[in-house]
Amino acid sequence: FATDYLPKHGVAVAIPPGYIEAANDYINPAFEGLANGERAEDIMPDAVRAANEILIAAKEDM
């Protein structure tokens, strides 16, 4: 499977710089808040804003 299929049809996923930090520090905790009953409008705007700041800063550091 790996030697036949992957070279022809496999796709490598590129993770942008800063993604892991943004996800671990802001996005994943926000989704945990949703699972615990918090309202999306109360937690997501700040989480997305902070995650975007990390992604932008990481991209600028490249």
N, C-alpha and C positions, 0 to 999 in steps of 0.2 A: 504494500500500500504506500508506504512512505517514499520508496524509490521511484514508483511509477506515477502516483497521483500528485504528490506535492510539488515536484519541479514543474509540472505542467499547469496545475490549477490552484496551488497553494498561494495564499496572500499573506505577506508579512504585515503585521499591524504596527504602524509607527505611533509611539506614544510621545506627544509633544512635551518639550521641556517644561517642568513645573507641574505637570498633570498629577503625578502621584502625590506631591505635597498638597496641592489644591484639593484633591479628592479626600485625602486622609484628614486634613485639618478643617475643611469647611463643608464639602458636598456630602460626604458620607455621614457626618454628624447631623446634618440637616435632614437627611432621609431617615435617620434614626429618630429624630424629633417628630417627623411625620408619623412614623410607626407607633410612636408613643402618644399620639393624639394631638400634637401641636398643629396649629393652623399653618398652611403653606405660606399664606400672605404675611405671617408673622416672622417666619424664619428664612424662607428662601431668598428674598431680595438681598439681605445682608450676606448670606452664604455665597450667592452667585457673584456679588460685587467683590467680595474678598478673594474668591477663587480666580476671578478674572484679573485682579491686580497681580496675583502670583504668576499667572500665565503670561501676562504682558511683561512683567519684570524678567522672567526667565527667558523670554524670547529676545528681549533687549540685551541680555547678557551673552547671547550666542556670538 
